[in-house]
Amino acid sequence: MKKHHLNIIHINCRMLSKNKGKIWSFMKSLDTEIDIILLTEIGREGHRYITSVFPNYDYEINLPKNNSYGGVAIVAKIYHNNILSFS
């Protein structure tokens, strides 16, 4: 039987708009592909950068309403069989 692994990571962004380059570099430095990324403190403008920092991923997002910080996103790798896709 073939084993399947699900790679999940959590990143506290402390504003995705401010740290997108560091997060992108960190993701590129990993020696494995991540299936699901849990992001916290993405910031009010975080939705603008999700697709550029995480190409080939789909996402669900909840932005903060009362402050610049806060907000969360679940980002899932898009596979051809759509097992992890939100669509």
FENUR-V798621 format. One record per residue. N is the residue number from 1. NEAR is the number of other ideal C-beta (glycine too) atoms within 10 Angstrom. D_FIRST is the distance of its C-alpha to the first C-alpha in Angstrom with 2 decimals. Layout:
n->{N N}
near->{NEAR NEAR}
d_first->{D_FIRST D_FIRST}
//
This chain:
n->{1 2 3 4 5 6 7 8 9 10 11 12 13 14 15 16 17 18 19 20 21 22 23 24 25 26 27 28 29 30 31 32 33 34 35 36 37 38 39 40 41 42 43 44 45 46 47 48 49 50 51 52 53 54 55 56 57 58 59 60 61 62 63 64 65 66 67 68 69 70 71 72 73 74 75 76 77 78 79 80 81 82 83 84 85 86 87}
near->{3 3 4 7 6 10 12 11 15 9 20 10 23 14 18 25 15 13 19 19 9 12 18 15 9 12 15 7 7 10 4 8 9 17 18 15 22 13 23 14 18 29 22 18 14 25 17 12 20 20 13 10 19 23 9 9 21 18 16 10 14 12 14 15 8 6 9 13 14 17 23 16 22 16 24 21 18 15 12 6 6 11 12 15 13 12 6}
d_first->{0.00 3.80 6.42 9.55 12.94 16.17 19.28 22.44 25.97 29.37 32.56 36.07 37.84 41.41 42.26 39.97 43.09 44.35 41.17 39.14 39.67 38.52 35.40 34.60 35.17 33.01 30.06 30.58 30.71 27.19 24.71 21.85 21.80 22.41 20.93 23.49 26.96 29.27 32.88 35.92 39.61 39.19 42.84 44.76 44.25 40.55 39.50 41.39 39.15 35.58 34.91 36.56 34.81 31.37 31.19 28.19 27.74 28.83 30.63 32.36 35.49 38.17 41.27 43.96 47.14 49.69 49.06 47.81 44.92 42.24 39.80 36.02 33.31 29.58 28.34 24.93 23.50 23.93 20.94 21.46 19.39 21.56 18.93 20.93 24.26 27.21 28.63}
//
